[in-house]
Amino acid sequence: MKKTALILLGVISAMPGCGRHKADSAPSDTEFVAQYRDSVLRLSDIVSRLPAGISAADSTALIRKMADQWIEGFLIEDLAAGQIDDLDRIDALTADYRRSLIADSYRRKMRRTGVQPVDMAGVKAYYKAHAAELRLERPIVKGLFIRIPADSRNLDDIRQWMRLADTDSYDALENTGRREATAFRYFADRWVDFDAVASEIPAKLGDADTFVENIVDYETELNGMVYILHLTDFMRSGTMMPEDYAAPIIEDRMKALHLADYEAGLIKALRASAAEKNILKEGNYIKQR
């Protein structure tokens, strides 16, 4: 409990926006905790940061400690304001940090909304032009994977269906295997990163390229669970990516390029507008770059 209190005290004191409500927006008696000059600390400011499941007694004590910390922060700030030589530097750093947070937050929003969907014809053209450069860093595979209890009455059938991996076997796996399995992955129709498949199996599979080149059917058992993997195809690391596997990677690259162009254009327009309104003034060093 003491450790939790210290952490939360640090959090509330480190967040300048917490409890900075203006005094003219008066809280109700049940919401009011403290006021310092024109800043008001509300109960909801603290309650939102209390850990889940805390007892009533502990929460009351923690609220009091948080309120004390909040008040002490203002008291020390006022005391220090006239005695710290580099207060202007601190103010500047705070302002720089705020601007940085706002800019980063807006850039994240631009990544979500500022770039139009990539034209798939453009993705195909990119792949055609750069296919030789798009090389696999890790092997990729196609196949099936299942995790099933070792006491399953259909385990032998499931082993057989996994080895055959034909249409009838897949239908049986869908109808019977999936019902009894605790995990079932079908990726015979698409390329997946072998590391993603290997992460499902609680055993060391060794070198990935060596494994995919030499293993078609793999099975291991641990803690009452049987893990069965059947590979239908593979591509070694270092080989050229197939187009369907490369497509989402190319799409991400093109989005990043479009976003960079979009952001550069936006900044250029905003800069010109600010200069025109005399909000922004640039020295010769910047102009002559």
C-alpha positions as CSV (number, residue, x, y, z in Angstrom):
1,M,0.0,0.0,0.0
2,K,2.8,2.4,0.9
3,K,4.5,1.8,-2.5
4,T,1.2,2.4,-4.3
5,A,0.7,5.7,-2.5
6,L,4.2,6.9,-3.3
7,I,3.7,6.1,-7.0
8,L,0.3,7.9,-7.2
9,L,1.7,10.9,-5.3
10,G,4.4,11.1,-7.9
11,V,1.9,10.9,-10.7
12,I,-0.4,13.6,-9.4
13,S,2.4,16.0,-8.7
14,A,3.9,15.4,-12.1
15,M,0.8,16.2,-14.0
16,P,0.3,20.0,-14.2
17,G,-3.2,19.7,-15.5
18,C,-4.5,17.8,-12.5
19,G,-6.7,20.0,-10.2
20,R,-6.1,23.2,-12.2
21,H,-9.8,24.0,-12.4
22,K,-10.5,27.7,-12.1
23,A,-12.1,28.7,-8.8
24,D,-15.1,30.4,-10.6
25,S,-16.2,26.9,-11.7
26,A,-17.1,26.0,-8.1
27,P,-17.4,22.3,-7.3
28,S,-20.1,20.9,-5.1
29,D,-19.4,20.2,-1.4
30,T,-18.9,16.5,-2.1
31,E,-16.5,17.3,-5.0
32,F,-14.4,20.0,-3.3
33,V,-11.1,18.9,-1.8
34,A,-8.9,22.0,-1.8
35,Q,-8.3,25.4,-3.4
36,Y,-5.1,27.3,-3.9
37,R,-5.4,30.8,-5.4
38,D,-7.5,30.2,-8.5
39,S,-6.9,26.5,-8.8
40,V,-9.3,23.9,-7.4
41,L,-8.7,20.3,-6.6
42,R,-11.8,18.1,-7.1
43,L,-12.4,14.7,-5.6
44,S,-12.8,13.3,-9.1
45,D,-9.3,14.4,-9.9
46,I,-8.0,12.0,-7.3
47,V,-10.5,9.2,-7.4
48,S,-9.7,8.6,-11.1
49,R,-6.2,7.7,-10.1
50,L,-7.0,5.4,-7.2
51,P,-6.1,1.7,-7.8
52,A,-8.9,-0.7,-8.4
53,G,-10.0,-2.7,-5.3
54,I,-8.6,-0.3,-2.7
55,S,-10.4,-0.4,0.7
56,A,-12.4,2.5,2.0
57,A,-9.9,3.2,4.8
58,D,-6.9,3.1,2.4
59,S,-8.6,5.3,-0.2
60,T,-9.4,8.0,2.5
61,A,-5.8,8.0,3.6
62,L,-4.5,8.1,0.1
63,I,-6.9,11.0,-0.9
64,R,-5.6,13.0,2.1
65,K,-2.0,12.3,1.1
66,M,-2.7,13.3,-2.5
67,A,-4.4,16.5,-1.4
68,D,-1.4,17.4,0.9
69,Q,1.0,16.8,-2.0
70,W,-1.1,19.0,-4.3
71,I,-1.1,21.8,-1.8
72,E,2.6,21.4,-1.0
73,G,3.4,21.7,-4.7
74,F,1.8,25.1,-4.9
75,L,3.4,26.3,-1.6
76,I,6.8,25.3,-2.7
77,E,6.3,26.7,-6.2
78,D,5.4,30.1,-4.7
79,L,8.3,29.9,-2.3
80,A,10.8,28.9,-5.0
81,A,9.6,31.4,-7.6
82,G,11.5,34.2,-6.0
83,Q,14.6,32.2,-5.1
84,I,15.4,30.0,-8.1
85,D,17.7,31.8,-10.5
86,D,16.8,29.7,-13.6
87,L,13.0,29.9,-13.3
88,D,12.8,31.3,-16.8
89,R,14.7,28.3,-18.1
90,I,12.3,26.0,-16.3
91,D,9.3,27.9,-17.8
92,A,10.8,27.6,-21.2
93,L,11.4,23.9,-20.8
94,T,7.9,23.3,-19.7
95,A,6.5,25.2,-22.7
96,D,8.8,23.3,-25.0
97,Y,7.7,20.0,-23.5
98,R,4.0,21.0,-23.9
99,R,4.6,22.0,-27.6
100,S,6.4,18.7,-28.2
101,L,3.5,16.7,-26.7
102,I,0.9,18.6,-28.8
103,A,2.9,18.2,-32.0
104,D,3.5,14.5,-31.4
105,S,-0.2,13.9,-30.6
106,Y,-1.2,15.7,-33.8
107,R,1.3,13.8,-35.9
108,R,-0.2,10.5,-34.5
109,K,-3.6,11.8,-35.6
110,M,-2.3,12.6,-39.0
111,R,-1.0,9.0,-39.4
112,R,-4.5,7.8,-38.7
113,T,-6.5,10.3,-40.8
114,G,-4.2,12.4,-42.9
115,V,-3.2,9.8,-45.5
116,Q,-5.6,8.4,-48.1
117,P,-5.8,4.7,-48.7
118,V,-3.0,3.5,-51.0
119,D,-4.0,2.5,-54.5
120,M,-3.4,-1.2,-55.0
121,A,-2.3,-0.5,-58.6
122,G,0.5,1.6,-57.1
123,V,1.4,-1.3,-54.8
124,K,1.7,-3.6,-57.8
125,A,3.8,-1.1,-59.7
126,Y,6.1,-0.6,-56.7
127,Y,6.5,-4.4,-56.4
128,K,7.3,-4.7,-60.1
129,A,9.9,-2.0,-59.8
130,H,11.5,-3.1,-56.5
131,A,10.9,-6.8,-56.3
132,A,14.6,-7.7,-56.3
133,E,15.2,-5.5,-53.3
134,L,12.3,-7.0,-51.2
135,R,14.1,-9.9,-49.5
136,L,12.8,-12.0,-46.6
137,E,14.5,-11.4,-43.3
138,R,13.0,-14.6,-41.9
139,P,11.5,-17.7,-43.5
140,I,7.8,-17.7,-44.3
141,V,5.5,-20.7,-44.4
142,K,2.1,-22.0,-45.3
143,G,0.3,-24.8,-43.4
144,L,-1.8,-25.8,-40.4
145,F,-1.2,-25.8,-36.7
146,I,-3.3,-27.3,-33.9
147,R,-3.0,-27.5,-30.1
148,I,-5.2,-30.2,-28.5
149,P,-5.5,-32.0,-25.2
150,A,-3.4,-35.2,-25.1
151,D,-6.5,-37.1,-23.8
152,S,-8.7,-36.2,-26.8
153,R,-10.4,-39.3,-28.1
154,N,-10.0,-38.0,-31.7
155,L,-6.3,-37.3,-31.4
156,D,-5.2,-40.1,-33.8
157,D,-7.7,-39.0,-36.4
158,I,-6.6,-35.4,-36.0
159,R,-2.9,-36.4,-36.5
160,Q,-4.0,-38.1,-39.8
161,W,-6.0,-35.2,-41.0
162,M,-3.1,-32.8,-40.2
163,R,-0.7,-34.9,-42.3
164,L,-3.0,-35.2,-45.3
165,A,-4.1,-31.6,-45.2
166,D,-6.4,-32.1,-48.2
167,T,-9.9,-30.7,-48.6
168,D,-11.7,-33.5,-46.8
169,S,-9.2,-33.5,-44.0
170,Y,-9.6,-29.8,-43.5
171,D,-13.4,-30.2,-43.4
172,A,-12.9,-32.8,-40.7
173,L,-10.6,-30.5,-38.7
174,E,-13.1,-27.7,-39.0
175,N,-15.9,-30.0,-37.7
176,T,-14.1,-32.1,-35.1
177,G,-10.6,-30.7,-34.5
178,R,-11.6,-27.1,-34.0
179,R,-14.3,-28.2,-31.5
180,E,-11.7,-30.1,-29.4
181,A,-8.7,-27.9,-30.0
182,T,-7.6,-25.1,-27.7
183,A,-5.9,-23.4,-30.7
184,F,-6.3,-24.0,-34.5
185,R,-4.5,-22.0,-37.2
186,Y,-5.1,-22.6,-40.9
187,F,-2.7,-20.7,-43.1
188,A,-2.3,-23.0,-46.1
189,D,-3.7,-20.3,-48.4
190,R,-1.4,-17.4,-47.3
191,W,2.2,-16.8,-46.3
192,V,2.9,-16.1,-42.6
193,D,6.1,-15.4,-40.8
194,F,7.5,-18.6,-39.4
195,D,8.4,-16.9,-36.1
196,A,4.7,-16.3,-35.5
197,V,4.0,-20.0,-35.9
198,A,7.0,-21.1,-33.8
199,S,5.9,-18.8,-31.0
200,E,2.8,-21.1,-30.6
201,I,5.0,-24.1,-29.8
202,P,6.7,-24.4,-26.4
203,A,9.8,-26.1,-27.7
204,K,13.1,-25.0,-29.2
205,L,12.8,-25.6,-33.0
206,G,16.4,-24.6,-33.8
207,D,17.5,-22.6,-36.8
208,A,14.3,-21.4,-38.6
209,D,15.6,-21.9,-42.2
210,T,16.9,-25.4,-41.3
211,F,13.6,-26.3,-39.7
212,V,11.4,-25.3,-42.6
213,E,13.7,-27.0,-45.2
214,N,13.7,-30.3,-43.4
215,I,10.4,-30.6,-41.5
216,V,6.9,-31.2,-43.0
217,D,5.2,-32.7,-39.9
218,Y,6.2,-31.8,-36.4
219,E,4.6,-32.9,-33.1
220,T,5.5,-32.3,-29.4
221,E,3.7,-32.8,-26.1
222,L,4.0,-30.7,-22.9
223,N,1.8,-30.4,-19.8
224,G,-1.0,-32.5,-21.2
225,M,-1.2,-30.7,-24.5
226,V,-0.2,-31.9,-28.0
227,Y,1.2,-29.4,-30.5
228,I,1.0,-30.5,-34.2
229,L,2.3,-28.5,-37.1
230,H,2.1,-29.4,-40.8
231,L,3.9,-27.2,-43.4
232,T,2.6,-27.2,-47.0
233,D,5.2,-24.7,-48.4
234,F,8.0,-22.5,-47.3
235,M,10.4,-19.8,-48.5
236,R,13.9,-19.3,-47.0
237,S,15.1,-16.0,-45.6
238,G,17.0,-14.0,-48.1
239,T,14.7,-15.0,-51.0
240,M,12.6,-12.5,-52.9
241,M,9.2,-11.9,-51.2
242,P,6.1,-13.1,-53.0
243,E,3.9,-10.3,-54.1
244,D,1.0,-11.1,-51.7
245,Y,3.3,-11.2,-48.7
246,A,5.1,-8.0,-49.8
247,A,1.9,-6.1,-50.5
248,P,1.1,-4.9,-46.9
249,I,4.8,-4.0,-46.4
250,I,4.8,-1.9,-49.6
251,E,1.5,-0.3,-48.5
252,D,3.0,0.7,-45.2
253,R,6.1,2.2,-47.0
254,M,3.9,4.1,-49.4
255,K,1.7,5.5,-46.6
256,A,4.9,6.6,-44.8
257,L,6.1,8.4,-47.9
258,H,2.6,10.0,-48.5
259,L,2.5,11.1,-44.9
260,A,5.9,12.7,-45.1
261,D,4.8,14.6,-48.2
262,Y,1.5,15.6,-46.6
263,E,3.2,16.8,-43.4
264,A,5.8,18.7,-45.4
265,G,3.1,20.4,-47.4
266,L,1.1,21.3,-44.4
267,I,4.0,22.8,-42.5
268,K,5.0,24.8,-45.6
269,A,1.5,26.2,-45.9
270,L,1.2,27.0,-42.1
271,R,4.6,28.7,-42.2
272,A,3.7,30.9,-45.1
273,S,0.4,31.8,-43.5
274,A,2.0,32.7,-40.2
275,A,4.6,34.8,-42.0
276,E,1.9,36.6,-44.0
277,K,0.0,37.4,-40.8
278,N,3.3,38.6,-39.2
279,I,2.9,35.9,-36.5
280,L,6.2,34.3,-37.6
281,K,9.3,36.2,-38.3
282,E,12.4,34.5,-39.6
283,G,16.0,35.7,-39.5
284,N,18.4,35.7,-42.3
285,Y,20.0,32.4,-41.2
286,I,16.8,30.6,-41.8
287,K,15.9,32.5,-45.0
288,Q,19.3,31.8,-46.6
289,R,19.3,28.0,-46.0
